[in-house]
Amino acid sequence: MQRACRKIEDDTDEYHWIGPAGKLPSLPLRAGLFLQASALQFLKLEGAAAVAPFCKEEECPHEASQSQTGLCDDSAALCFCRCSRAESVALVKNGRAAVYLVRDATPGQPGDVAVADLKRCLWAISDVEISESSRTGLLPLYVGEKGQFTSLPVSVPELGREAFFYKVSPQGIFLIGGSPEGTSHAIYTLLRELGCRWIMPGDIGECLPRTNNLALPVDEKVDGPDFDYRIVWYAYGCSPAASARYNDWLRRNRMGKPAIEHGHNLTQTLSRKATYEQHPEYYSLVGGKRVPQQVCTSNPEAVKLIVESIREFLDKNPHVESYSLCPDDNHDFCECEHCKALDVGHMDRGGKPSVSDRYQIFLNQVLDGLHKTHPGACVTTYSYNLNHTDPPQKTPVNPHTTVFITTSAFCSAHGVDDAFCESRQDFKELLKEWSRHTKRLILYEYDPVPYSGALPWPMWEAHIHEAPIYKQLGIKGLSFEGQNSWAAYYPNYYVAAQMMWDADQDGHAVFKDMLQAFFEEEAPAMEQFYEAMQSTIKAFRPKAEWGLIQYPELFPPEVIDRCQQALDSIDPQAMRSVKVRQRLQMVELSFQEMKNYLALQSPQKILNYEDYKAHVDGMKGSIDSLHSLNEDFILADIAHEKTGRAISDQFAPEQGFLTRWRLIGPFDNPGMEGHDTPYPPESAVDLSARYPGKGGEVQWKMTQSPEWRAFVDLRAEFEEKNDVCAYAVCWVTIPDGPRQAEFRMGSNDSIKAFLNGKEVWNHKIQRTGTIDEDRVLVELPSGTSTVLLKIGQTGLNWGFFFRIMEAGKDVPLQGLTASPDPPK
């Protein structure tokens, strides 16, 4: 029999009426309404005498192999077929659910949070609730792990922990994970397909479409992340509420990591079995005495106790895959003859004799002992600092060693894709060197540059280009040391999260998609804003160091002008959503902090204290406004602290800073040993004395720094500038003591403070130095007192801030006078 067909299409399917030529129905056919019972009813209305079973595939002349349902009337030779073109499958159609949820009914499953989020999002998008009850005409949506189902109508391959099977077909939708993590990733992959985005934590960062029709393209794949370890974490912590929002953001952006621990944990591991006070011989010998700041790794008893300590920890925490034995955060490795005998004479690229071989010998011994009771256990170490960045030169690396390779010694503005950046190219070479020793490599990146003050630091371009290189090099994961200051850093973190999942995707498309979701109709202006923001930093040739010293070079006036022009192009009267207005306000306030900071770094533009104070108030006000709007916008305390140096660069006396001192030095300070060495000025201040110092004889001299600048720049005062320390002395007088006062100090690097010959503060640390980092209450007697400071340096910048304030107040101590000359 000759047949003809009338085809009706909608967004998901083709529908065919098939029958004798000339007998096709003439009334309008509405696609999507005539399946199953509806089709029967319609056929009967058309006068069919009987309804036959489903038509056979060979009876359908249109895409017969994809025929899903058919109803035939043999006598009239009239057939109704639904012939899917395999393009998309509906979840919600015309405001009604098209699917129902099929999952393990056992309550309290690890995937419950993600499933609840799936249902919440579909409701928020379409006002449709997805039921877990089957109904005629609904498609099943399977969610869970393979083992949760007694049977599945599809074949699911074996899956890794974070992998998942994802299938969208006219028979059903399948989100099957290799674990609860894998199932969660499948859920958020589906939601991303529907247009859902989570740009930053909390409701302000959630971007969901609004529609009463939701469909997914037909697809089938096994998917998972390109890197096993994917995390952005807060270096300064956050509140419990912010932590909950942060964890939601991680989950929704498919972040995750195996139980691989890291962190400076060496002496803590030993101290659980033997404290420094109990057994000082187990700890490092530095400058002729034992100190509790590293371990004597050649001491077999110390090694034995560390193995026992780790065993006890793993027994209590069997889920931990790699235990942290990262060295402490200092250079104080043991100088005993047995430890030094294990060094191989290699000079680390950090600039000091390498201890990597001796430390790997120690790690190998620990792993040998540990594997007697815990086979397969791993330990973690760092490639870090000035003397253990390079891999061991002669010592094999046990394959159960996990290495976090930090970027601390390398450029903070570029990535390994930037061929012009010698520092990052050297870092790329370091990765290759380590990859020849072990495959358990995880990158430890700083984003933003440490001590950034929550000021913008655009790194998304570097993340886009680096990810495929890291994947090619076999890096297993990336750990970003960040902070809860999303107003400035959300582009960095969001782009990094997406590239860690799929390193080969078009990162620039990810960036544009982010802006479109976040700013909607204002996305083009914001793209101009961010392109201007990164225009200089991505082409900056010098190595970008930690801190903000180079900030004005990275963001010159022409960059700020272009950014302002982009923001000015946005019509403030335009109608837009509340969220978009809030996001624009967030960016504007962050930019105002940046503009005021840069103005404070340009003293030629500020002619009087009133102008200066206006910029200070503007910067502080932007920080406080951001924090009052949303605590995730900025970490206010850290922002105030780290931008404090700009506040102190002018009008220092008005703010209570002591800027006129007598200095003596430099003295030797290898490995910060000089910090603990009592050089002669600590015993008595004799301005006529001369002492042997580093590089020759030293004597007291006056500071040369301008009085209006709070930072006393010791690097400008002395010729010897590396691994040194020096002393500063002045005399302060109050007429009405004794009085409580507050010494406020900032130093690059370590600092000791003495009042009238008595040590009142001791902070052995490496840092960049900002105002008021250290605070200590002291009692000043009536009359004149001697204030002596000792400042240590380990490389690069060197200097200090010091002021004496009313106790608990941001006011200089009333009635105090200071002089670099002793009383006569």
ZIVENKA-V20868 format. One record per helix or strand of 2 or more residues. SS is the DSSP state (A for helix, B for strand). FROM is the first residue (numbers start at 1). TO is the last residue. Records with the same first field share a line. If there is no record, write none. Layout:
BEGIN
SS=FROM-TO ; FROM-TO
END
This chain:
BEGIN
B=3-9 ; 13-20 ; 67-73 ; 78-84 ; 88-93 ; 96-97 ; 99-102 ; 139-145 ; 164-169 ; 172-177 ; 197-198 ; 206-207 ; 214-217 ; 219-223 ; 229-234 ; 283-286 ; 289-295 ; 322-324 ; 378-384 ; 401-406 ; 441-446 ; 477-482 ; 662-668 ; 690-693 ; 696-699 ; 701-702 ; 712-713 ; 724-734 ; 739-748 ; 751-755 ; 758-763 ; 774-780 ; 783-793 ; 799-806 ; 817-819
A=36-45 ; 57-59 ; 64-66 ; 112-126 ; 146-148 ; 180-193 ; 203-205 ; 240-252 ; 266-271 ; 280-282 ; 300-316 ; 337-340 ; 356-370 ; 422-435 ; 460-473 ; 486-501 ; 507-534 ; 537-539 ; 551-554 ; 557-568 ; 578-600 ; 603-605 ; 609-629 ; 636-642 ; 644-648 ; 653-655 ; 670-676 ; 680-682 ; 714-716
END
